[in-house]
Structures are given as C-alpha cells and as structure tokens.
Amino acid sequence: IDSLKNIFHKSLLGLVNYSKNWGVKPVLMTQGSCFGKYEIKNIHKYEDYNLDSLHKEFNKVVRDVAELSSVPLVDAESFMEDREEFFYDPVHYTDSGSIFISNHIASKIKRVLN
C-alpha cells in the first residue's frame, strides 16, 4: 500500500505543480464515503486493508498534498462521512449528496477566485 500511496502522492503533487505553472489555481478534494453503512468485500490483493481504510489512507494523501503545496482543500470526507442520506452506495452520491458537496465546492472556488 505504501508504494501505491507514494505513486499517488507524486502524481498528485506533479499535477498540482503542472497546473500552477500554467496559471491554474487547483482545488483538491477528498472523497466522502459511507462504507460503515454498506457491506463491501475486501479486494483480495489488499487483504490487510478494507476498502474503508484504503479510502481514508488516500484521502490523507490528498490532504498532505494540499497542505504541502498550499492548495485549497474541500474535505468532503470530514463532513460527509457515513451520512447515509448522501450516498446510493459506499461512494456514489445521491441527488442530495451532490447538491450538498457542490455547495461546498462552489464556496471554496469563490474564495479562490476572489
């Protein structure tokens, strides 16, 4: 898992830096989830991790890259985690979940543009 996290970290940091070099103001976002409410089997390749813990590990990478690169972050995980009304399944948003997160994204983007 550590090697995957390192690759993801380098790739995301590279994307952020590339964006900044072209004058783009990136905004990163963690992924909210509802693994606590839905039954999901582990992926056999990563037996020591369940999907919820993998999800959290990669969200940590997103947070780290946002902090390291001074990029705004929409931390969907922190305010959507296990809120069943926002999810059809562990990771896909319902209409109300989409509206909820889009309001947070719009708010962050407005602050970046002003």
CORWOSUL-V508403 format. One record per backbone hydrogen bond with DSSP energy under -1.0 kcal/mol. CO is the residue of the C=O (numbers start at 0). NH is the residue of the N-H. If there is no record, write none. Layout:
co=CO nh=NH
co=CO nh=NH
This chain:
co=0 nh=4
co=1 nh=5
co=2 nh=6
co=3 nh=7
co=4 nh=8
co=5 nh=9
co=6 nh=10
co=7 nh=11
co=8 nh=12
co=9 nh=13
co=10 nh=14
co=11 nh=15
co=12 nh=16
co=13 nh=17
co=14 nh=18
co=15 nh=19
co=16 nh=20
co=17 nh=21
co=18 nh=23
co=19 nh=22
co=27 nh=73
co=32 nh=81
co=33 nh=36
co=42 nh=45
co=45 nh=48
co=49 nh=53
co=50 nh=54
co=51 nh=55
co=52 nh=56
co=53 nh=57
co=54 nh=58
co=55 nh=59
co=56 nh=60
co=57 nh=61
co=58 nh=62
co=59 nh=63
co=60 nh=64
co=61 nh=65
co=62 nh=66
co=63 nh=67
co=64 nh=68
co=65 nh=70
co=71 nh=27
co=73 nh=29
co=73 nh=75
co=75 nh=79
co=76 nh=80
co=79 nh=82
co=81 nh=83
co=82 nh=85
co=83 nh=86
co=85 nh=93
co=89 nh=33
co=91 nh=87
co=93 nh=97
co=94 nh=98
co=95 nh=99
co=96 nh=100
co=97 nh=101
co=98 nh=102
co=99 nh=103
co=100 nh=104
co=101 nh=105
co=102 nh=106
co=103 nh=107
co=104 nh=108
co=105 nh=109
co=106 nh=110
co=107 nh=111
co=108 nh=112
co=109 nh=113
